[in-house]
Amino acid sequence: MNFDLRWPVGLMFSIFGLITSGVGIFGSQTLVAKSLGINMNLWWGLFMLAFGLFMLFMAWRKHGS
């Protein structure tokens, strides 16, 4: 079977990371104030984006060899 689960997982995390980061960048500052001044949407969005891109890279690297 030639199905690699890293492709859909990486794509899903990348899309969710972009959306969450966008909410963190363009969202309301009252949410930032409620979380002790830390923009949690931005940080978790960047983390999910980095994880998704890492999964896509690992799937691409395995596919290329």
Predicted model as a PDB file, atoms N, CA, C, CB and O in Angstrom, pLDDT in the B-factor column:
MODEL        1                                                                  
ATOM      1  N   MET A   1       0.845  -1.175   0.000  1.00 61.00           N  
ATOM      2  CA  MET A   1       0.000   0.000   0.000  1.00 61.00           C  
ATOM      3  C   MET A   1       0.888   1.234   0.000  1.00 61.00           C  
ATOM      4  CB  MET A   1      -0.960   0.000   1.216  1.00 61.00           C  
ATOM      5  O   MET A   1       1.872   1.293   0.737  1.00 61.00           O  
ATOM      6  N   ASN A   2       0.549   2.210  -0.814  1.00 79.00           N  
ATOM      7  CA  ASN A   2       1.396   3.375  -1.020  1.00 79.00           C  
ATOM      8  C   ASN A   2       0.727   4.641  -0.489  1.00 79.00           C  
ATOM      9  CB  ASN A   2       1.726   3.533  -2.502  1.00 79.00           C  
ATOM     10  O   ASN A   2       0.675   5.653  -1.188  1.00 79.00           O  
ATOM     11  N   PHE A   3       0.217   4.592   0.739  1.00 85.00           N  
ATOM     12  CA  PHE A   3      -0.454   5.748   1.329  1.00 85.00           C  
ATOM     13  C   PHE A   3       0.383   6.270   2.485  1.00 85.00           C  
ATOM     14  CB  PHE A   3      -1.886   5.383   1.807  1.00 85.00           C  
ATOM     15  O   PHE A   3       0.685   5.528   3.420  1.00 85.00           O  
ATOM     16  N   ASP A   4       0.757   7.533   2.428  1.00 88.00           N  
ATOM     17  CA  ASP A   4       1.546   8.149   3.485  1.00 88.00           C  
ATOM     18  C   ASP A   4       0.649   9.130   4.241  1.00 88.00           C  
ATOM     19  CB  ASP A   4       2.811   8.867   2.905  1.00 88.00           C  
ATOM     20  O   ASP A   4       0.152  10.095   3.662  1.00 88.00           O  
ATOM     21  N   LEU A   5       0.450   8.882   5.514  1.00 94.00           N  
ATOM     22  CA  LEU A   5      -0.448   9.694   6.332  1.00 94.00           C  
ATOM     23  C   LEU A   5       0.108  11.092   6.592  1.00 94.00           C  
ATOM     24  CB  LEU A   5      -0.715   8.999   7.649  1.00 94.00           C  
ATOM     25  O   LEU A   5      -0.627  11.980   7.024  1.00 94.00           O  
ATOM     26  N   ARG A   6       1.382  11.288   6.334  1.00 94.00           N  
ATOM     27  CA  ARG A   6       1.978  12.598   6.588  1.00 94.00           C  
ATOM     28  C   ARG A   6       1.464  13.674   5.638  1.00 94.00           C  
ATOM     29  CB  ARG A   6       3.478  12.507   6.481  1.00 94.00           C  
ATOM     30  O   ARG A   6       1.449  14.852   5.995  1.00 94.00           O  
ATOM     31  N   TRP A   7       1.037  13.284   4.419  1.00 95.00           N  
ATOM     32  CA  TRP A   7       0.503  14.286   3.479  1.00 95.00           C  
ATOM     33  C   TRP A   7      -0.765  14.952   4.012  1.00 95.00           C  
ATOM     34  CB  TRP A   7       0.209  13.635   2.124  1.00 95.00           C  
ATOM     35  O   TRP A   7      -0.789  16.177   4.129  1.00 95.00           O  
ATOM     36  N   PRO A   8      -1.827  14.195   4.343  1.00 96.00           N  
ATOM     37  CA  PRO A   8      -3.043  14.884   4.815  1.00 96.00           C  
ATOM     38  C   PRO A   8      -2.868  15.546   6.178  1.00 96.00           C  
ATOM     39  CB  PRO A   8      -4.194  13.904   4.885  1.00 96.00           C  
ATOM     40  O   PRO A   8      -3.446  16.604   6.428  1.00 96.00           O  
ATOM     41  N   VAL A   9      -2.072  14.933   7.068  1.00 97.00           N  
ATOM     42  CA  VAL A   9      -1.852  15.539   8.384  1.00 97.00           C  
ATOM     43  C   VAL A   9      -1.081  16.850   8.229  1.00 97.00           C  
ATOM     44  CB  VAL A   9      -1.085  14.564   9.320  1.00 97.00           C  
ATOM     45  O   VAL A   9      -1.428  17.853   8.853  1.00 97.00           O  
ATOM     46  N   GLY A  10      -0.048  16.842   7.409  1.00 97.00           N  
ATOM     47  CA  GLY A  10       0.713  18.070   7.178  1.00 97.00           C  
ATOM     48  C   GLY A  10      -0.113  19.154   6.533  1.00 97.00           C  
ATOM     49  O   GLY A  10       0.002  20.324   6.900  1.00 97.00           O  
ATOM     50  N   LEU A  11      -0.947  18.784   5.575  1.00 97.00           N  
ATOM     51  CA  LEU A  11      -1.813  19.760   4.922  1.00 97.00           C  
ATOM     52  C   LEU A  11      -2.835  20.335   5.896  1.00 97.00           C  
ATOM     53  CB  LEU A  11      -2.525  19.123   3.733  1.00 97.00           C  
ATOM     54  O   LEU A  11      -3.078  21.541   5.900  1.00 97.00           O  
ATOM     55  N   MET A  12      -3.433  19.481   6.718  1.00 98.00           N  
ATOM     56  CA  MET A  12      -4.426  19.932   7.696  1.00 98.00           C  
ATOM     57  C   MET A  12      -3.800  20.889   8.706  1.00 98.00           C  
ATOM     58  CB  MET A  12      -5.049  18.729   8.423  1.00 98.00           C  
ATOM     59  O   MET A  12      -4.357  21.954   8.972  1.00 98.00           O  
ATOM     60  N   PHE A  13      -2.649  20.521   9.271  1.00 98.00           N  
ATOM     61  CA  PHE A  13      -2.011  21.390  10.248  1.00 98.00           C  
ATOM     62  C   PHE A  13      -1.534  22.693   9.620  1.00 98.00           C  
ATOM     63  CB  PHE A  13      -0.845  20.673  10.900  1.00 98.00           C  
ATOM     64  O   PHE A  13      -1.577  23.738  10.269  1.00 98.00           O  
ATOM     65  N   SER A  14      -1.087  22.652   8.388  1.00 98.00           N  
ATOM     66  CA  SER A  14      -0.655  23.878   7.716  1.00 98.00           C  
ATOM     67  C   SER A  14      -1.825  24.833   7.495  1.00 98.00           C  
ATOM     68  CB  SER A  14       0.006  23.544   6.378  1.00 98.00           C  
ATOM     69  O   SER A  14      -1.701  26.035   7.731  1.00 98.00           O  
ATOM     70  N   ILE A  15      -2.941  24.309   7.051  1.00 98.00           N  
ATOM     71  CA  ILE A  15      -4.121  25.150   6.829  1.00 98.00           C  
ATOM     72  C   ILE A  15      -4.646  25.718   8.140  1.00 98.00           C  
ATOM     73  CB  ILE A  15      -5.225  24.350   6.126  1.00 98.00           C  
ATOM     74  O   ILE A  15      -4.925  26.913   8.233  1.00 98.00           O  
ATOM     75  N   PHE A  16      -4.782  24.856   9.167  1.00 98.00           N  
ATOM     76  CA  PHE A  16      -5.254  25.338  10.467  1.00 98.00           C  
ATOM     77  C   PHE A  16      -4.275  26.337  11.074  1.00 98.00           C  
ATOM     78  CB  PHE A  16      -5.466  24.163  11.426  1.00 98.00           C  
ATOM     79  O   PHE A  16      -4.691  27.295  11.726  1.00 98.00           O  
ATOM     80  N   GLY A  17      -2.977  26.118  10.865  1.00 98.00           N  
ATOM     81  CA  GLY A  17      -1.982  27.050  11.371  1.00 98.00           C  
ATOM     82  C   GLY A  17      -2.073  28.410  10.706  1.00 98.00           C  
ATOM     83  O   GLY A  17      -1.947  29.442  11.365  1.00 98.00           O  
ATOM     84  N   LEU A  18      -2.293  28.409   9.388  1.00 98.00           N  
ATOM     85  CA  LEU A  18      -2.459  29.685   8.683  1.00 98.00           C  
ATOM     86  C   LEU A  18      -3.700  30.434   9.164  1.00 98.00           C  
ATOM     87  CB  LEU A  18      -2.548  29.447   7.172  1.00 98.00           C  
ATOM     88  O   LEU A  18      -3.662  31.647   9.371  1.00 98.00           O  
ATOM     89  N   ILE A  19      -4.787  29.708   9.337  1.00 97.00           N  
ATOM     90  CA  ILE A  19      -6.031  30.346   9.794  1.00 97.00           C  
ATOM     91  C   ILE A  19      -5.861  30.900  11.201  1.00 97.00           C  
ATOM     92  CB  ILE A  19      -7.206  29.345   9.758  1.00 97.00           C  
ATOM     93  O   ILE A  19      -6.240  32.041  11.470  1.00 97.00           O  
ATOM     94  N   THR A  20      -5.293  30.099  12.103  1.00 97.00           N  
ATOM     95  CA  THR A  20      -5.133  30.533  13.486  1.00 97.00           C  
ATOM     96  C   THR A  20      -4.143  31.691  13.599  1.00 97.00           C  
ATOM     97  CB  THR A  20      -4.673  29.366  14.355  1.00 97.00           C  
ATOM     98  O   THR A  20      -4.349  32.605  14.398  1.00 97.00           O  
ATOM     99  N   SER A  21      -3.083  31.661  12.815  1.00 97.00           N  
ATOM    100  CA  SER A  21      -2.139  32.780  12.816  1.00 97.00           C  
ATOM    101  C   SER A  21      -2.801  34.046  12.279  1.00 97.00           C  
ATOM    102  CB  SER A  21      -0.893  32.435  11.978  1.00 97.00           C  
ATOM    103  O   SER A  21      -2.563  35.139  12.793  1.00 97.00           O  
ATOM    104  N   GLY A  22      -3.620  33.903  11.261  1.00 96.00           N  
ATOM    105  CA  GLY A  22      -4.343  35.054  10.730  1.00 96.00           C  
ATOM    106  C   GLY A  22      -5.280  35.665  11.756  1.00 96.00           C  
ATOM    107  O   GLY A  22      -5.395  36.887  11.851  1.00 96.00           O  
ATOM    108  N   VAL A  23      -5.953  34.814  12.525  1.00 95.00           N  
ATOM    109  CA  VAL A  23      -6.812  35.321  13.596  1.00 95.00           C  
ATOM    110  C   VAL A  23      -5.966  36.025  14.651  1.00 95.00           C  
ATOM    111  CB  VAL A  23      -7.629  34.173  14.235  1.00 95.00           C  
ATOM    112  O   VAL A  23      -6.378  37.046  15.202  1.00 95.00           O  
ATOM    113  N   GLY A  24      -4.789  35.481  14.930  1.00 94.00           N  
ATOM    114  CA  GLY A  24      -3.911  36.117  15.903  1.00 94.00           C  
ATOM    115  C   GLY A  24      -3.384  37.465  15.435  1.00 94.00           C  
ATOM    116  O   GLY A  24      -3.225  38.386  16.236  1.00 94.00           O  
ATOM    117  N   ILE A  25      -3.113  37.581  14.141  1.00 94.00           N  
ATOM    118  CA  ILE A  25      -2.579  38.836  13.622  1.00 94.00           C  
ATOM    119  C   ILE A  25      -3.677  39.888  13.464  1.00 94.00           C  
ATOM    120  CB  ILE A  25      -1.884  38.599  12.282  1.00 94.00           C  
ATOM    121  O   ILE A  25      -3.504  41.040  13.860  1.00 94.00           O  
ATOM    122  N   PHE A  26      -4.798  39.484  12.886  1.00 94.00           N  
ATOM    123  CA  PHE A  26      -5.848  40.446  12.556  1.00 94.00           C  
ATOM    124  C   PHE A  26      -7.003  40.454  13.559  1.00 94.00           C  
ATOM    125  CB  PHE A  26      -6.384  40.152  11.183  1.00 94.00           C  
ATOM    126  O   PHE A  26      -7.968  41.195  13.376  1.00 94.00           O  
ATOM    127  N   GLY A  27      -6.920  39.652  14.604  1.00 89.00           N  
ATOM    128  CA  GLY A  27      -8.017  39.531  15.563  1.00 89.00           C  
ATOM    129  C   GLY A  27      -8.060  40.659  16.575  1.00 89.00           C  
ATOM    130  O   GLY A  27      -7.290  41.617  16.525  1.00 89.00           O  
ATOM    131  N   SER A  28      -8.990  40.499  17.488  1.00 87.00           N  
ATOM    132  CA  SER A  28      -9.237  41.509  18.512  1.00 87.00           C  
ATOM    133  C   SER A  28      -8.138  41.501  19.570  1.00 87.00           C  
ATOM    134  CB  SER A  28     -10.597  41.279  19.167  1.00 87.00           C  
ATOM    135  O   SER A  28      -7.652  40.441  19.964  1.00 87.00           O  
ATOM    136  N   GLN A  29      -7.759  42.668  20.016  1.00 89.00           N  
ATOM    137  CA  GLN A  29      -6.746  42.776  21.064  1.00 89.00           C  
ATOM    138  C   GLN A  29      -7.314  42.506  22.451  1.00 89.00           C  
ATOM    139  CB  GLN A  29      -6.116  44.150  21.032  1.00 89.00           C  
ATOM    140  O   GLN A  29      -6.554  42.360  23.408  1.00 89.00           O  
ATOM    141  N   THR A  30      -8.632  42.438  22.577  1.00 89.00           N  
ATOM    142  CA  THR A  30      -9.209  42.108  23.883  1.00 89.00           C  
ATOM    143  C   THR A  30      -8.923  40.653  24.248  1.00 89.00           C  
ATOM    144  CB  THR A  30     -10.728  42.366  23.884  1.00 89.00           C  
ATOM    145  O   THR A  30      -8.798  40.326  25.428  1.00 89.00           O  
ATOM    146  N   LEU A  31      -8.819  39.778  23.249  1.00 83.00           N  
ATOM    147  CA  LEU A  31      -8.455  38.394  23.535  1.00 83.00           C  
ATOM    148  C   LEU A  31      -7.028  38.296  24.043  1.00 83.00           C  
ATOM    149  CB  LEU A  31      -8.626  37.532  22.293  1.00 83.00           C  
ATOM    150  O   LEU A  31      -6.725  37.463  24.897  1.00 83.00           O  
ATOM    151  N   VAL A  32      -6.155  39.139  23.522  1.00 87.00           N  
ATOM    152  CA  VAL A  32      -4.762  39.159  23.977  1.00 87.00           C  
ATOM    153  C   VAL A  32      -4.707  39.650  25.417  1.00 87.00           C  
ATOM    154  CB  VAL A  32      -3.887  40.058  23.060  1.00 87.00           C  
ATOM    155  O   VAL A  32      -3.935  39.128  26.221  1.00 87.00           O  
ATOM    156  N   ALA A  33      -5.502  40.628  25.741  1.00 89.00           N  
ATOM    157  CA  ALA A  33      -5.512  41.153  27.101  1.00 89.00           C  
ATOM    158  C   ALA A  33      -6.032  40.116  28.094  1.00 89.00           C  
ATOM    159  CB  ALA A  33      -6.363  42.419  27.172  1.00 89.00           C  
ATOM    160  O   ALA A  33      -5.572  40.074  29.235  1.00 89.00           O  
ATOM    161  N   LYS A  34      -6.979  39.281  27.679  1.00 87.00           N  
ATOM    162  CA  LYS A  34      -7.520  38.247  28.560  1.00 87.00           C  
ATOM    163  C   LYS A  34      -6.523  37.127  28.829  1.00 87.00           C  
ATOM    164  CB  LYS A  34      -8.780  37.668  27.960  1.00 87.00           C  
ATOM    165  O   LYS A  34      -6.643  36.425  29.833  1.00 87.00           O  
ATOM    166  N   SER A  35      -5.541  36.948  27.950  1.00 86.00           N  
ATOM    167  CA  SER A  35      -4.563  35.870  28.122  1.00 86.00           C  
ATOM    168  C   SER A  35      -3.226  36.418  28.618  1.00 86.00           C  
ATOM    169  CB  SER A  35      -4.363  35.111  26.799  1.00 86.00           C  
ATOM    170  O   SER A  35      -2.164  35.976  28.180  1.00 86.00           O  
ATOM    171  N   LEU A  36      -3.288  37.374  29.525  1.00 90.00           N  
ATOM    172  CA  LEU A  36      -2.111  37.958  30.179  1.00 90.00           C  
ATOM    173  C   LEU A  36      -1.153  38.612  29.189  1.00 90.00           C  
ATOM    174  CB  LEU A  36      -1.373  36.890  30.963  1.00 90.00           C  
ATOM    175  O   LEU A  36       0.055  38.639  29.424  1.00 90.00           O  
ATOM    176  N   GLY A  37      -1.675  39.136  28.094  1.00 90.00           N  
ATOM    177  CA  GLY A  37      -0.862  39.854  27.127  1.00 90.00           C  
ATOM    178  C   GLY A  37      -0.134  38.979  26.129  1.00 90.00           C  
ATOM    179  O   GLY A  37       0.684  39.478  25.357  1.00 90.00           O  
ATOM    180  N   ILE A  38      -0.413  37.680  26.126  1.00 92.00           N  
ATOM    181  CA  ILE A  38       0.237  36.763  25.186  1.00 92.00           C  
ATOM    182  C   ILE A  38      -0.755  36.449  24.072  1.00 92.00           C  
ATOM    183  CB  ILE A  38       0.719  35.446  25.903  1.00 92.00           C  
ATOM    184  O   ILE A  38      -1.888  36.047  24.338  1.00 92.00           O  
ATOM    185  N   ASN A  39      -0.338  36.629  22.850  1.00 93.00           N  
ATOM    186  CA  ASN A  39      -1.204  36.362  21.700  1.00 93.00           C  
ATOM    187  C   ASN A  39      -1.166  34.855  21.403  1.00 93.00           C  
ATOM    188  CB  ASN A  39      -0.754  37.201  20.442  1.00 93.00           C  
ATOM    189  O   ASN A  39      -0.375  34.394  20.580  1.00 93.00           O  
ATOM    190  N   MET A  40      -2.026  34.108  22.080  1.00 94.00           N  
ATOM    191  CA  MET A  40      -2.008  32.647  21.983  1.00 94.00           C  
ATOM    192  C   MET A  40      -2.393  32.164  20.587  1.00 94.00           C  
ATOM    193  CB  MET A  40      -2.951  32.043  23.016  1.00 94.00           C  
ATOM    194  O   MET A  40      -1.854  31.161  20.119  1.00 94.00           O  
ATOM    195  N   ASN A  41      -3.304  32.848  19.919  1.00 94.00           N  
ATOM    196  CA  ASN A  41      -3.676  32.438  18.561  1.00 94.00           C  
ATOM    197  C   ASN A  41      -2.483  32.528  17.617  1.00 94.00           C  
ATOM    198  CB  ASN A  41      -4.830  33.304  18.034  1.00 94.00           C  
ATOM    199  O   ASN A  41      -2.267  31.641  16.791  1.00 94.00           O  
ATOM    200  N   LEU A  42      -1.722  33.588  17.741  1.00 95.00           N  
ATOM    201  CA  LEU A  42      -0.556  33.752  16.883  1.00 95.00           C  
ATOM    202  C   LEU A  42       0.491  32.683  17.167  1.00 95.00           C  
ATOM    203  CB  LEU A  42       0.047  35.138  17.068  1.00 95.00           C  
ATOM    204  O   LEU A  42       0.998  32.055  16.238  1.00 95.00           O  
ATOM    205  N   TRP A  43       0.821  32.470  18.436  1.00 96.00           N  
ATOM    206  CA  TRP A  43       1.873  31.507  18.771  1.00 96.00           C  
ATOM    207  C   TRP A  43       1.475  30.073  18.437  1.00 96.00           C  
ATOM    208  CB  TRP A  43       2.219  31.608  20.243  1.00 96.00           C  
ATOM    209  O   TRP A  43       2.279  29.335  17.868  1.00 96.00           O  
ATOM    210  N   TRP A  44       0.256  29.661  18.777  1.00 97.00           N  
ATOM    211  CA  TRP A  44      -0.171  28.301  18.451  1.00 97.00           C  
ATOM    212  C   TRP A  44      -0.359  28.129  16.948  1.00 97.00           C  
ATOM    213  CB  TRP A  44      -1.471  27.959  19.185  1.00 97.00           C  
ATOM    214  O   TRP A  44      -0.117  27.045  16.417  1.00 97.00           O  
ATOM    215  N   GLY A  45      -0.783  29.175  16.261  1.00 97.00           N  
ATOM    216  CA  GLY A  45      -0.891  29.101  14.811  1.00 97.00           C  
ATOM    217  C   GLY A  45       0.466  28.905  14.152  1.00 97.00           C  
ATOM    218  O   GLY A  45       0.596  28.117  13.216  1.00 97.00           O  
ATOM    219  N   LEU A  46       1.469  29.616  14.634  1.00 97.00           N  
ATOM    220  CA  LEU A  46       2.817  29.444  14.094  1.00 97.00           C  
ATOM    221  C   LEU A  46       3.366  28.057  14.411  1.00 97.00           C  
ATOM    222  CB  LEU A  46       3.752  30.517  14.650  1.00 97.00           C  
ATOM    223  O   LEU A  46       4.048  27.452  13.584  1.00 97.00           O  
ATOM    224  N   PHE A  47       3.072  27.557  15.603  1.00 98.00           N  
ATOM    225  CA  PHE A  47       3.512  26.208  15.967  1.00 98.00           C  
ATOM    226  C   PHE A  47       2.851  25.164  15.061  1.00 98.00           C  
ATOM    227  CB  PHE A  47       3.185  25.914  17.450  1.00 98.00           C  
ATOM    228  O   PHE A  47       3.524  24.263  14.561  1.00 98.00           O  
ATOM    229  N   MET A  48       1.536  25.284  14.851  1.00 98.00           N  
ATOM    230  CA  MET A  48       0.843  24.328  13.980  1.00 98.00           C  
ATOM    231  C   MET A  48       1.339  24.430  12.541  1.00 98.00           C  
ATOM    232  CB  MET A  48      -0.671  24.562  14.028  1.00 98.00           C  
ATOM    233  O   MET A  48       1.476  23.415  11.859  1.00 98.00           O  
ATOM    234  N   LEU A  49       1.606  25.642  12.081  1.00 98.00           N  
ATOM    235  CA  LEU A  49       2.127  25.827  10.727  1.00 98.00           C  
ATOM    236  C   LEU A  49       3.502  25.176  10.586  1.00 98.00           C  
ATOM    237  CB  LEU A  49       2.208  27.325  10.379  1.00 98.00           C  
ATOM    238  O   LEU A  49       3.774  24.503   9.592  1.00 98.00           O  
ATOM    239  N   ALA A  50       4.360  25.374  11.574  1.00 98.00           N  
ATOM    240  CA  ALA A  50       5.696  24.773  11.523  1.00 98.00           C  
ATOM    241  C   ALA A  50       5.606  23.250  11.547  1.00 98.00           C  
ATOM    242  CB  ALA A  50       6.557  25.271  12.699  1.00 98.00           C  
ATOM    243  O   ALA A  50       6.329  22.577  10.813  1.00 98.00           O  
ATOM    244  N   PHE A  51       4.726  22.699  12.383  1.00 98.00           N  
ATOM    245  CA  PHE A  51       4.556  21.251  12.438  1.00 98.00           C  
ATOM    246  C   PHE A  51       4.009  20.710  11.117  1.00 98.00           C  
ATOM    247  CB  PHE A  51       3.624  20.869  13.590  1.00 98.00           C  
ATOM    248  O   PHE A  51       4.470  19.679  10.627  1.00 98.00           O  
ATOM    249  N   GLY A  52       3.034  21.402  10.547  1.00 98.00           N  
ATOM    250  CA  GLY A  52       2.463  20.972   9.275  1.00 98.00           C  
ATOM    251  C   GLY A  52       3.480  21.006   8.151  1.00 98.00           C  
ATOM    252  O   GLY A  52       3.538  20.087   7.333  1.00 98.00           O  
ATOM    253  N   LEU A  53       4.282  22.056   8.107  1.00 98.00           N  
ATOM    254  CA  LEU A  53       5.314  22.139   7.075  1.00 98.00           C  
ATOM    255  C   LEU A  53       6.382  21.069   7.271  1.00 98.00           C  
ATOM    256  CB  LEU A  53       5.957  23.523   7.078  1.00 98.00           C  
ATOM    257  O   LEU A  53       6.913  20.530   6.300  1.00 98.00           O  
ATOM    258  N   PHE A  54       6.693  20.765   8.519  1.00 97.00           N  
ATOM    259  CA  PHE A  54       7.652  19.696   8.805  1.00 97.00           C  
ATOM    260  C   PHE A  54       7.108  18.353   8.327  1.00 97.00           C  
ATOM    261  CB  PHE A  54       7.969  19.639  10.316  1.00 97.00           C  
ATOM    262  O   PHE A  54       7.844  17.566   7.732  1.00 97.00           O  
ATOM    263  N   MET A  55       5.839  18.083   8.579  1.00 96.00           N  
ATOM    264  CA  MET A  55       5.238  16.827   8.131  1.00 96.00           C  
ATOM    265  C   MET A  55       5.219  16.748   6.605  1.00 96.00           C  
ATOM    266  CB  MET A  55       3.810  16.686   8.688  1.00 96.00           C  
ATOM    267  O   MET A  55       5.502  15.692   6.038  1.00 96.00           O  
ATOM    268  N   LEU A  56       4.892  17.845   5.941  1.00 96.00           N  
ATOM    269  CA  LEU A  56       4.903  17.865   4.481  1.00 96.00           C  
ATOM    270  C   LEU A  56       6.311  17.657   3.937  1.00 96.00           C  
ATOM    271  CB  LEU A  56       4.332  19.183   3.963  1.00 96.00           C  
ATOM    272  O   LEU A  56       6.501  16.952   2.946  1.00 96.00           O  
ATOM    273  N   PHE A  57       7.293  18.270   4.586  1.00 96.00           N  
ATOM    274  CA  PHE A  57       8.676  18.085   4.155  1.00 96.00           C  
ATOM    275  C   PHE A  57       9.109  16.633   4.315  1.00 96.00           C  
ATOM    276  CB  PHE A  57       9.610  19.002   4.947  1.00 96.00           C  
ATOM    277  O   PHE A  57       9.766  16.082   3.432  1.00 96.00           O  
ATOM    278  N   MET A  58       8.748  16.010   5.430  1.00 94.00           N  
ATOM    279  CA  MET A  58       9.134  14.621   5.658  1.00 94.00           C  
ATOM    280  C   MET A  58       8.445  13.694   4.651  1.00 94.00           C  
ATOM    281  CB  MET A  58       8.786  14.198   7.098  1.00 94.00           C  
ATOM    282  O   MET A  58       9.053  12.732   4.181  1.00 94.00           O  
ATOM    283  N   ALA A  59       7.199  13.974   4.322  1.00 93.00           N  
ATOM    284  CA  ALA A  59       6.501  13.152   3.322  1.00 93.00           C  
ATOM    285  C   ALA A  59       7.104  13.355   1.937  1.00 93.00           C  
ATOM    286  CB  ALA A  59       4.997  13.488   3.297  1.00 93.00           C  
ATOM    287  O   ALA A  59       7.239  12.400   1.173  1.00 93.00           O  
ATOM    288  N   TRP A  60       7.467  14.592   1.609  1.00 92.00           N  
ATOM    289  CA  TRP A  60       8.076  14.891   0.314  1.00 92.00           C  
ATOM    290  C   TRP A  60       9.450  14.235   0.209  1.00 92.00           C  
ATOM    291  CB  TRP A  60       8.192  16.415   0.108  1.00 92.00           C  
ATOM    292  O   TRP A  60       9.820  13.712  -0.842  1.00 92.00           O  
ATOM    293  N   ARG A  61      10.204  14.268   1.317  1.00 90.00           N  
ATOM    294  CA  ARG A  61      11.540  13.668   1.309  1.00 90.00           C  
ATOM    295  C   ARG A  61      11.456  12.163   1.122  1.00 90.00           C  
ATOM    296  CB  ARG A  61      12.285  13.996   2.606  1.00 90.00           C  
ATOM    297  O   ARG A  61      12.267  11.588   0.395  1.00 90.00           O  
ATOM    298  N   LYS A  62      10.495  11.513   1.763  1.00 82.00           N  
ATOM    299  CA  LYS A  62      10.322  10.068   1.622  1.00 82.00           C  
ATOM    300  C   LYS A  62       9.855   9.711   0.207  1.00 82.00           C  
ATOM    301  CB  LYS A  62       9.314   9.544   2.665  1.00 82.00           C  
ATOM    302  O   LYS A  62      10.263   8.692  -0.352  1.00 82.00           O  
ATOM    303  N   HIS A  63       9.000  10.556  -0.360  1.00 77.00           N  
ATOM    304  CA  HIS A  63       8.473  10.313  -1.698  1.00 77.00           C  
ATOM    305  C   HIS A  63       9.570  10.454  -2.749  1.00 77.00           C  
ATOM    306  CB  HIS A  63       7.323  11.277  -2.002  1.00 77.00           C  
ATOM    307  O   HIS A  63       9.556   9.743  -3.753  1.00 77.00           O  
ATOM    308  N   GLY A  64      10.516  11.362  -2.531  1.00 67.00           N  
ATOM    309  CA  GLY A  64      11.564  11.613  -3.501  1.00 67.00           C  
ATOM    310  C   GLY A  64      12.634  10.530  -3.561  1.00 67.00           C  
ATOM    311  O   GLY A  64      13.297  10.365  -4.585  1.00 67.00           O  
ATOM    312  N   SER A  65      12.803   9.795  -2.472  1.00 64.00           N  
ATOM    313  CA  SER A  65      13.872   8.777  -2.467  1.00 64.00           C  
ATOM    314  C   SER A  65      13.418   7.430  -2.946  1.00 64.00           C  
ATOM    315  CB  SER A  65      14.438   8.630  -1.097  1.00 64.00           C  
ATOM    316  O   SER A  65      14.212   6.491  -2.992  1.00 64.00           O  
TER     317      SER A  65                                                      
ENDMDL                                                                          
END                                                                             
